[in-house]
Amino acid sequence: LFLLAQITITYFTIMSQPHWHRPSPSHITHDTGLMVMNSLTRKKEKFVTIDGGRTVRWYMCGPTVYAPSHMGHARTYLGFDIIRRILQDHFNYNVTLCMNITDLDDKIIQRANENNVTCEELSRQFEFEFHEDMEMLGVAPPNVLTRVTEYMDEIVEYIDTIVKKGLAYESNGSVYFNVDEFSKMEGMAYCKLAPEQINNAELLAEGEGKLTQDFVGDKRSPRDFALWKKSKEGEPTWSSPWGEGRPGWHIECSVMASDIFSKMAGGKSARDAASSPDLCRMDIHSGGVDLKFPHHDNEMAQAEAHSGCHQWVNYFVHSGHLHIKGFKMSKSLKNFITIRQALENNTARQIRMCFLLHKYNAPMDYGDNTMSHAMSIEKIFTEFFHNVKAVLREGKITDVQRWDDDARELQIAIDNTMASVDNALKDDFDTPTSISVLADLVKATNLYLEVCTTQRKTPINLVIRNAAKYITKVFKTFGLIPEASGVDIGFPVGNGDSGEEKLSPVLDALINFRSAVRDKARAKDLSGVLNECDSFRDDGLPPLGIRLEDKAGGNSVWKLADPSELMREKELQELEKKRKEEEKAAAAEEKAKKDTLNKLSPEDFMKQLTLDDDPSKLKYSKFDETTGLPTHFHDGEELNKSQMKKAVKEFQGQKKKYEKFMNTVDL
């Protein structure tokens, strides 16, 4: 029992997360009340920067560039782009984001060999495509970008420091981190993020890479991991005190982040962090949830072993898993979607809206339903902006601006929305709630406009402008509206062409419309004039990005939109019209068939019935001359009592249909 108790205590000690040290700067000069879900404690913690001010040091694990970027990458980098924008634009932090590019590892070496190219050629190609994909998604570039191959000297020196501290060892030309020795150090703890995974052999092997599984026997413990890998024949190689080799996967982030943040804190390189433990610390570290163990846990262990710092990262944030229609994205399941494939079906704004409707750290299912929902939400705001612009065009600042009760209620709704959005974003960047609250403000504004129309009073346009400008401001913060778009209200339209380029196609369309109307008018063809007006609305304006809507009372309202969206709407309307016409034709054909049968007297109806399994043969061969009912089947067999009962039912049913049809004809 004593032994069992000791084992139990040891198990729960290993499985529990170590103590997290709450940031405690001498002065807090920028307190926003922001709460962040911290993977180091698995609960929301108040966000306080290292120096208590506005400066935020943020390191994000970048991509391993060996294949096209997929929607899993978008989940991470687009999701954290939204958080970065919120930190900067809503909470007024000065964020320095450092992101790495893994341009050398086992996957890159293996793929380069398969494609018969160098690792550099492969990694450069896919890094270039990654940056293009991020730009297409509207993801802002990092403030600092690092690559493994540009930090080889620093990596070797960093590893050497850990070896000299007795926390790593050389074995057969490779260098391994000594987990047991590190764990014995006072104030140090290994596997802070996922202690329950500490003995997960599958994850440990995955963290070491496919090409180094042959070296597993060189380790003193299965939990030890490679800092430096002895290069095999044909692999890229660099010189080191332990022989020719290349870095392990985890070491790159520790070295590059420590180097950048040490320099930000006044040091010259990561070397200074070895003697000044707090120099290399950061506020935020982010990445995908699948990197928690062993990658992120090993990163922290290496950095803390090198510097002697007990808490290298204050807040660890992770993006949630992304699944495609309920399943993990996989080429074998044929649900692997690259970012470029996704952008063929949806705009970057629609994809960003979809991500905003889900918490950044919650599991997310990406598919037709989630995108349809995002598109419907986008349409609500698009129509809102169109309607507000139409109202503001009709109104003037010289109009009456005195609030009545309805205008006052709308302004109160705006103020409440501002407070609600602020509270939602303080609660671990809750964008789904923020979007929901903004949608409620849209409803309140639309209701106010409906009341004004019903009561035939002029809307207070400044209050309406307040609502639209605030929503636009939040959308700019979320990255839904580019800052450089120059729009005051709503989504940008067009690509910033000159006035002449914009007006030329519109003027051409107007001239053609005028000529067509004049021709119909000269011919005194009034219906032709009206048809030309409808054609101008339905066919002439949509390709120009103009939607014309006819309102009650003969008035019309114009709205600007993306031409491709309007043409797509027109295409869908035509498809819907065609579908209805086909349904109508099918219904008419079905009715004609029924009418043809209903014209038959019950006697004739029974005589033309055929076998279910052979329509070429008549069902009955003999009939009662008095009643018209069948007496024998096609093969001469006489109907029994049950079969006769069924035949009578068929006969009577047709008789009712025939009499009803004849009565209709008589009418």
Secondary structure, DSSP 8 states (H G I E B T S, - for coil): -HHHHHHHHHHHHHHS---------S--------EEEETTTTEEEE---TTSSSEEEEEE---B-SS--BHHHHHHHHHHHHHHHIIIIIS--EEEEEEEEB--SHHHHHHHHHHTS-HHHHHHHHHHHHHHHHHHHT----SEEEEGGG-HHHHHHHHHHHHHTTSEEEETTEEEE-HHHHHHSTT--S-SS-GGGTT-HHHHHHHH-GGGGGGGGG-SSTT-EEEEEE--TTS--B--TT-SEEE-TTHHHHHHHHHHHHHHTT-SSHHHHTTSTTTT-EEEEEEEGGGIIIIIHHHHHHHHHHH--S-SEEEEEEE--EEETTEE--TTTT---BHHHHHHHS-HHHHHHHHHTS-TTS-EEESHHHHHHHHHHHHHHHHHHHHHHHHHHH--TTS-----HHHHHHHHHHHHHHHHHHHHHHBT--HHHHHHHHHHHHHHHHHHHHHHHHTT----HHHHHHHHHHHHHHHHHHTSS-GGG--SSS---S----HHHHHHHHHHHHHHHHHHHHHHHHTT-HHHHHHHHHHIIIIISGGGTEEEEE-GGG-EEEEE--HHHHHHHHHHHHHHHHHHHHHHHHHHHHHHHHHHHHTS-HHHHHHH-B-SS-TTSBSEEEE-TTT--EEEETTS-B--HHHHHHHHHHHHHHHHHHHHHHHHHH-
